Amino acid sequence: QVQLVESGGGLVQAGGSLRLSCAASGSIFSINAMGWYRQAPGKQRELVAQITSGGYTNYADSVKGRFTISRDNAKNTVYLQMNSLKPEDTAVYYCNADIHELGLRNYWGQGTQVTVSS
C-alpha cells in the first residue's frame, strides 16, 4: 500500500526557515508530479509548489522567491525549503503525488503543521 509521510514542520519565528520532506513508500512503479499544498484555518487548501518527474517547477505567487521545491527520484522523496517565512505561511502543509502503482492514482500525506510567529 502506498503511503506519503511528511516531516519537518514546526514552530519558527518570522524570517526563519524550515525544510519539509515527504517520502513515498510502497509498491511504487513510478511517480509523476509531486507537490505541496497548504490549508490555513478557515481557508481552502491551496497549491504551494509542484515539481514534475523531469524537474519542471511551479509555485504560488505568494511563495515565489522564498520557497524551493526539489525531489530525489531515487528516494521517492520531495522537499520544500521554506525561507523568509511569514506569519501568513502558517498552515497545515500536505504532500501530494501522482503515483503509478497498479494504475495511476493521486495520494495525499497526513499533513504537517507549520506555525510562523510574528
N, C-alpha and C positions, 0 to 999 in steps of 0.2 A: 504494500500500500504506500502510495506516495505521500510524503509529508514535507511541509515547509516549516522550518524552525528559525525564528528570528532571535537575535541577541544584540545587546549593545545600547539599549535605551537607558534612560536615567534622568537625573536632575542636573542641570547645568545653568550657570549664570549667563545672562545676555552677553553676547560677544564670544562665547566659548564654542567648543567643538565637541562633536560626538561622531562615532562611526558605528553604523548599523551593519549587521551581517545577516544573511538569510541563506541557509543551506537546505538544498532539496535532497531527499533520500527516498529509497525505494527502488522499484523495478523501472528505472528510467531508461528509455531508449535515446531520447534527445530532448533538448529544451529550446524552444523558440524564444520569444520575448520574455524578459524578466523585468519586474518593476516594483516601485514603491508607491503606495498610496497613503493618505493620512485622513483621519477624521477627528475633528475637534468637537467638543461638546456642543450640541445643538446645531451642528452643521453637517452637510453631506460629505461623504467620502470623496476625496479628490485625488487626481493623479499628481504625484510629485516628480517622478522621473521614471524613464523606461529605457531599456537597452536591448537591442536585438542580438541574436546569436552572432551576427557579424560585427557587432560593436557600435552600431548606429545608436545615438542617444537622443532623447527628447526630454525637455524639462518644462515644468510650470514656470510661468514668467516670474512668480514670486520668489523662486529659489535660484534662478539663473545667476551664475557668478559666485554663488555661495555653496551650493551643493554639487557633488560629483558622484555619479553612479558608475560602477565598474563591475566586472564579473570575471570569475575564474571558471572557465568551462570544464577544466579537468576536475574541479572540486564541486561542480554544480552549485556554485555559490555566487550570490550577488551582494554588493556592498553599496552603502550610501555614506559618503563622507560629508558631514554637515559642518560648515564653518560659519562664523559670524552669526550665530544663532540669535533669533529674536523671540520675544515672548509670544508673538503670533505664530511661531512654529510649534507651539505646544499642541500636542495631539497624540492619538494612538497611531503608530505607523505600522502599516500592513505590507507584507511582501506578497507579490503576485507573480505567477508564472504559467506559461502555456507549455505543457509537458506532454511528450509522446510516451505513453505507457502502452496499453493495449490499443489505444487510439489517442487522438489529441484531446486534451482536457485542460481546463483552466483551474488552477489551485490558488488558495489563499492561506497565508500563515495565520497564527493566532493573534498577532499584534504585539507591539512593544510600546510602552509609554515613554514619550519624550516630553519633559517639562522644562521650560526655559523661564527662569526667574528674572525679574527686572531689577 
